[in-house]
Amino acid sequence: QVQLIQSGAEVKRPGASVKVSCKASGYTFTNSDITWVRQASGQGFEWMGWMDPDNGDTRYAEKFQGRVTMTRDTSKSTASMELHSLTYEDTAVYFCARRSRFRGNSDYYYGIDVWGQGTMVTVSS
Amino acid sequence: DIQMTQSPSSLSASVGDIVTMTCQASQSVRDYLSWYQQKPGEAPKLLIYGASILHSGVSSRFSGSGSGTHFTLTINNLRPEDFASYYCQQSYTTLWTFGQGTKVEIK
């Protein structure tokens, strides 16, 4: 079945970087964008950006510009998100997810229809 | 960035109730609006896209409406499995944004 399996939990010091991976299976990896979203404990979702696995194009939320890098390895059907210069405020669960396009009555719409299980990133000294 | 504001932040309801929650965008997003459900410890699930189109496999008790800046998610005949948090998200712009969620709790 269609799945996104993420790497395990991480604990990092302030100022360090973290890289989270996301392996896709059950569909053609290059056919759908991968988006990254994070959620701090008890909070809502914060959209970080998305990547087109076909050509590597990326779009990042303004808040993370210059601090986040999204890449992919098409040979392994794996996407990765690296966040640099970590602070305590980066402690959160990070999700990768598939951005799919759906046909409506007169237009096409995007939605996130497959999610990874989430990766807990803790920033602690 | 487009800001998405959901209200209320939480509500209490009973099994069988009709529940309504709203999502307001800081500028028009036309009908490029999705709704998600999240239960504790789980990843979210897509419920609705295009403001009113039910995603495959989602119960018809869920319905969405609205366009422009004001949107509504309605749950009819609330069931125990519906107690969860609900989030709206706009995809009108390249840079997506989510609302802060509405938590539906058992009265």
Contacts between the chains, C-beta under 8 A, distances in Angstrom:
chain1	res1	chain2	res2	distance
A	35	B	96	7.4
A	37	B	98	7.6
A	43	B	100	7.6
A	44	B	87	6.3
A	44	B	98	5.9
A	44	B	99	6.8
A	44	B	100	4.0
A	44	B	101	4.6
A	45	B	44	7.5
A	45	B	87	6.0
A	45	B	89	7.5
A	45	B	98	4.2
A	45	B	101	7.8
A	46	B	98	7.2
A	47	B	89	7.5
A	47	B	95	7.5
A	47	B	96	4.5
A	47	B	97	6.0
A	47	B	98	6.0
A	50	B	96	7.8
A	59	B	94	5.3
A	59	B	95	6.6
A	61	B	1	7.4
A	61	B	95	5.8
A	62	B	1	6.4
A	62	B	95	7.0
A	95	B	43	6.2
A	97	B	43	7.8
A	102	B	49	5.4
A	102	B	50	7.1
A	102	B	53	7.1
A	102	B	55	7.8
A	104	B	31	7.9
A	104	B	49	7.7
A	104	B	50	4.3
A	104	B	53	5.6
A	107	B	31	7.8
A	107	B	50	7.3
A	109	B	31	7.7
A	109	B	32	6.2
A	109	B	34	7.6
A	109	B	49	4.6
A	109	B	50	4.1
A	109	B	53	7.1
A	109	B	91	6.9
A	110	B	32	7.5
A	110	B	34	7.8
A	110	B	49	7.4
A	110	B	91	4.4
A	111	B	34	4.6
A	111	B	46	5.0
A	111	B	49	3.9
A	111	B	55	6.9
A	111	B	91	7.2
A	112	B	34	7.4
A	112	B	36	7.4
A	112	B	44	7.4
A	112	B	46	6.1
A	112	B	89	7.6
A	113	B	46	5.0
A	113	B	55	6.9
A	115	B	43	3.6
A	115	B	44	6.1
A	115	B	45	7.9
A	116	B	43	6.9
A	117	B	43	6.4
A	118	B	43	6.1
